[in-house]
């Protein structure tokens, strides 16, 4: 790929940006998740935190499993965005 076709975030010009919300306030957890998914950046994916979107909500995690809590957060932030 020609460097002139790449923007400053490393995304090829002309690709649509898809934002994926990583619903955590923990900076270490955010970086760990993003580093595991970094190859998606080349496809036009941008990872954002709730605070990047002006959202400062706490989601009560009252599920009995990590999966249930993930669904609670996903539904909450889907409704906010």
C-alpha positions in Angstrom: 0.0 0.0 0.0 1.3 3.4 -0.9 1.9 5.7 2.1 0.1 8.5 0.3 -3.1 6.5 0.5 -3.0 6.0 4.3 -4.3 8.6 6.7 -2.5 9.5 10.0 -4.3 6.8 11.9 -3.0 4.1 9.5 -6.3 3.6 7.8 -6.3 3.3 4.0 -8.0 6.4 2.6 -11.5 5.8 1.2 -12.5 3.1 3.6 -15.5 3.9 5.7 -14.8 4.1 9.4 -16.6 1.6 11.7 -16.5 2.5 15.3 -16.5 -0.3 17.9 -17.3 0.7 21.4 -15.2 -1.1 24.1 -17.4 -0.6 27.1 -14.8 -0.3 29.9 -13.4 2.6 31.9 -10.3 0.6 32.7 -7.5 1.9 30.6 -5.5 -1.3 30.9 -8.4 -3.5 29.8 -9.2 -1.2 26.9 -5.6 -1.4 25.7 -5.5 -5.2 26.1 -8.7 -5.6 24.0 -7.6 -3.1 21.3 -4.2 -4.7 21.0 -5.9 -8.1 20.4 -8.0 -6.6 17.7 -5.4 -4.3 16.2 -5.5 -6.0 12.8 -9.0 -4.6 12.3 -7.6 -1.0 12.2 -6.3 -1.7 8.7 -9.9 -2.4 7.7 -11.1 1.0 8.8 -12.2 0.0 12.4 -11.7 2.6 15.2 -12.1 1.5 18.8 -13.7 4.0 21.2 -14.4 4.2 24.9 -17.8 5.4 26.2 -16.1 8.7 27.3 -15.0 9.3 23.7 -18.7 9.5 23.0 -19.5 11.7 25.9 -21.0 8.8 27.9 -20.1 8.5 31.6 -22.6 5.9 32.7 -22.0 3.1 35.1 -23.8 -0.1 34.1 -24.9 -2.2 37.0 -23.4 -5.7 36.3 -25.9 -7.9 38.0 -25.7 -10.9 35.7 -24.5 -14.2 37.0 -21.8 -14.6 34.3 -19.4 -12.5 32.4 -21.4 -13.1 29.3 -24.6 -11.9 30.9 -22.9 -8.8 32.1 -21.5 -8.2 28.6 -25.0 -8.4 27.2 -26.2 -5.9 29.8 -23.5 -3.4 28.8 -24.0 -4.0 25.1 -27.8 -3.3 25.4 -27.2 -0.2 27.6 -24.6 1.4 25.3 -26.5 0.4 22.1 -29.4 2.5 23.4 -27.1 5.4 24.3 -25.5 5.5 20.9 
